């Protein structure tokens, strides 16, 4: 079992194609996860991406975009181990918490940007 196992979900009131476009460029990956080296092994279009992970961690990562109501449920999965070797339990817990906060930061940043001030209760643009 991976020592870093992160699962996150965030609803964005925009179509999956809009969220997929935010992940389309490798430059966005570097901005979201600067210490990870990502290599796509499954480009699922509007359903998201799957990567192998190198750099600070070694493992796999996925962004799955699920159509939901009037928007997208952004699912994030990271399963990896530190490239430097195993961590002491306390350090592993710290790393998981840091990666959980990073995942939520990416998702909420996209929510703010992509929803672009959409008032609650109004359908998404696009």
N, C-alpha and C positions, 0 to 999 in steps of 0.2 A: 504494500500500500504506500502511496506517495506521502511524503511528510508534509507537503503543501497541497491541500485539497480544498479548493474554494469553489463555491456555488453561489450565484447571485441572480436575482431577477429584478427587473425594473420595467414598469410600463411607460411607454412613450406614445403620446397622442399624435403619431405620424405614421404613414404607411411603411411597411417593411422595406420597400425600395429606397426610401429616403434614409433609413437607418443603414441599410446595406451600403449606400453610397459613402457614408461617413467612414466605413471600414475598408473601402475599396483600395485605397492607396497605401503602399508600404510606408510612406512618410507619416501617415496618421498612426500607424502601429508604433513607430519610433517615438512619436509624441505621447501616445498613451502608455507605452511600456518601454521606457528608454533603456533599461538594463537587460531586456530580453531580445534575443535574436529569433525572429519568427520565420518559418518556412511553410507556406501553404501546402497542405496535402489534400484538402478537399475544399474547393470553391463551390458553394452551394447557391450562388447568386443571391436572390432576395431572401434565402433561408439562412444565410450566414457563411462563416468560414471556420475551417479547422486547421490548426497549425501544429507543427512540431516546434518545441521550444528549446533554445540553447541560450548561452550567456550565463546570467546569474543563476538560472534554474534550468533543469533538463527534464523534459516531459512533453505534455500535450496541453493545448488550450483550444477552446471553442467559443464562438459567439453564434448562438442559434437565435434566429429571428422568427418568432411565432406570431402570425396575424391574430389579433385579439380585439374584439369589439371594434372601436373606431381607430385602432392604432396597432402597436407592436409590443409584444412582451419580449424584452431583450434578456435572454438567458446567457449567463457567462459561466464557463467551467475552466478551471485551471487545476491540473494534476501534475505535480512535478516534485523533484528533489533538488536541493542545492547542488550546484556543479562542484562545489568545494568538498562535498561529502556530507555525511549525516550531521544533524544538529542535535545538541542536547535538548531534552524535552521543553525546557523553558524558552530556549531560542527558537525552537520550531513553532511554538505557540505564538511568539512575537512575530515571526515571519508570516504565519497564516493571518494573523490580525492585520498586519501591514498590507498584505495582498488583498484582504477583504475590503479594507478602506480604499485601496487603489481602484478596485473593481467598481465600487459604488461611486467614487469620484469620476471615473470615466463615464459611467451611465448617467449620473446627474448632470455632468457637464454637457453631454449630448442632449439630454432632455431640455435643458435651458436653451441651448443653441438651436436645436431643430424645431422645438415647439414655438420658438420665437415670440413669446409673450401671448400665446393663444389663451384667451379667457376660458376658465373652466366651463364645461357644458356646451362649448361650441365645437363643431366638427373640425378635424384637422384640415389644413390647406394641403393641396397636392393630392 
